Amino acid sequence: VDRVGKTGGGTVFLPVGRYTLANPIVVREGVTLRGDNDPATPAESTVLCVTAGKGDADGPAAVTVERGSGLRGLVFWYPEQKLPDPVPYPWTVASADMPDNDNQTVEDCVFVNSWRGIRIGPSGNELHTLRRLIICALDTGISVDSTTDIGRVTDVKIGPFWENFPGSPEANDVLAHMSAHATGADFGRSDWEFIRG
């Protein structure tokens, strides 16, 4: 990712498989990190197995996206996450804190059992696109704040989508936890946001 960023941007492709993400990464400006994701069979897609930040909800996001960068076709799974006593983690994906923070895209991704899914802001930002996402988050699914120009959130499903992974709890148990303890979407200041189901 760093090398592609230094050459002016491009796509880094991860084929179907499981990749351990033990340390946070930054997707550099102009770079797209892309996998191969079939929403019908997320466990058989490009799966990033996140262990980074366990127990530290305020730590750096597992994946930070700089301006003009994106994530596509990836599945994020926390193999050490359990119910009924979930462990806090930092955001799975967060926008970078940088000047002219704009044009991040996250699309065709699945968040299997994040503590916190996607954060845009709270530093000033513009023109994010969150599209065709499936999010199971045990604390917060999406947080958007300080958006000063058109953000787009389309085709985002938030619910108990944890099945088909090793050690996954019953869907009813996930739903009960989310209903009692989680926030699906938290919108702070947004001067202009298109939201479509």
Sequence and secondary structure as in RCSB ss.txt:
>XXXX:A:sequence
VDRVGKTGGGTVFLPVGRYTLANPIVVREGVTLRGDNDPATPAESTVLCVTAGKGDADGPAAVTVERGSGLRGLV
FWYPEQKLPDPVPYPWTVASADMPDNDNQTVEDCVFVNSWRGIRIGPSGNELHTLRRLIICALDTGISVDSTTDI
GRVTDVKIGPFWENFPGSPEANDVLAHMSAHATGADFGRSDWEFIRG
>XXXX:A:secstr
 HHHHHTT EEEE  SEEEEE S EEE TTEEEE    TT GGGSEEEEE TTTT TTS  SEEE TT EEES E
EE TT  SSS     EEEEE   TT B  EEES EEEEEEEEEEE SS EE  EEEEEEEEEEEEEEEE  EEE 
EEEEEEEES   TTSTT   HHHHHHHHHHH EEEEE  BSSEEEE 
